[in-house]
Amino acid sequence: MSYTKINEAIWNKWSKEGYRWTQPISTEVFQKAKEGVWNVLLTPSIPVPKTWFGSLKGKKILGLASGGGQQGPIFKALGAEVTIMDLSDAQLEAERTVSEREGYDIKLVKADMTERFPFPDDSFDLIFHPVSNTYVENIEPVWQECYRVMKTGGQLLSGFTNPEIYLFNDADKLEDIRVVHPLPYNPLKDFTEKERAELIENDGVQFSHTMESQIRGQLKAGFLLKDFYEDFASTEDDYILSKYFPQFYASLAIKL
Ligand SMILES: C[S@@+](CC[C@H](N)C(=O)[O-])C[C@H]1O[C@@H](n2cnc3c(N)ncnc32)[C@H](O)[C@@H]1O
């Protein structure tokens, strides 16, 4: 089975189990957004600055690997035309549930971001890409596809993991933390069958990437970097090293 199929199955399973990133927003949160009170996350804790969006009214937005009913409904409440592309049926179903509950149209597309995106060139004003390229082995083609489907002047908002989180073992106590994985971390290559099976069972197939492929990958695709911030795991994540270094990054890039 391909690794993206494994990740699809894992996200469907996490959705059934009620994992945080599969929980749609409530009617109250949707109504508040209609009144102009809202925020969205690209990373676990810090809301994306409003200046990264400008007015969303009438904007064509692609939520890339962004199913689950967290951001799509907010963009709809703010008057955008929204397409959500995701590999997981359960994540798309969560989007459908919110759209039927609140009575709006949204385009839902089941597609794998490791392949050519199923959209013509110059389709979107804004791409919202929350932490998810950790589930893709080679991310440079993803940045290139974002560039292709983006209109000139469009914005790419991305969240991604700090590769250093993949250095460590999974321990419950700080004194048990050890550096165990050299980077870049790639479960398809560097592990025994048994280790690989365990890692995949717990986390899906994740890859650490380099900061060069995250940042320079966007620049090589043609984007210009406009802004950037660091973020930390949320208290819900209960990550033992959360106070020691930022685990997540978010970037704003522009297609000029
Ligand atoms: C952390 S969730 C992001 C969505 C969520 N709405 C959020 O706020 O963070 C990661 C998403 O990436 C999707 N995903 C993983 N691999 C993918 C792939 N190859 N192509 C498209 N989507 C993928 C998963 O199904 C999941 O919905």
The ligand as a Gaussian input file, in Angstrom:
#p B3LYP/6-31G(d) Opt

LIG

0 1
 C       -3.496000      18.444000      10.767000
 S       -4.773000      18.076000       9.560000
 C       -5.076000      19.651000       8.906000
 C       -6.529000      19.964000       8.808000
 C       -7.166000      20.676000       9.907000
 N       -8.372000      21.334000       9.411000
 C       -6.341000      21.691000      10.690000
 O       -6.879000      22.676000      11.114000
 O       -5.144000      21.519000      10.971000
 C       -3.860000      17.324000       8.249000
 C       -4.749000      17.003000       7.054000
 O       -3.930000      16.584000       5.967000
 C       -4.655000      15.614000       5.236000
 N       -3.694000      14.893000       4.392000
 C       -2.689000      14.066000       4.772000
 N       -1.998000      13.635000       3.700000
 C       -2.591000      14.199000       2.607000
 C       -2.317000      14.135000       1.201000
 N       -1.319000      13.400000       0.703000
 N       -3.118000      14.844000       0.366000
 C       -4.148000      15.595000       0.847000
 N       -4.436000      15.682000       2.173000
 C       -3.665000      15.003000       3.048000
 C       -5.331000      14.783000       6.311000
 O       -6.408000      14.014000       5.808000
 C       -5.747000      15.867000       7.304000
 O       -7.050000      16.318000       7.062000

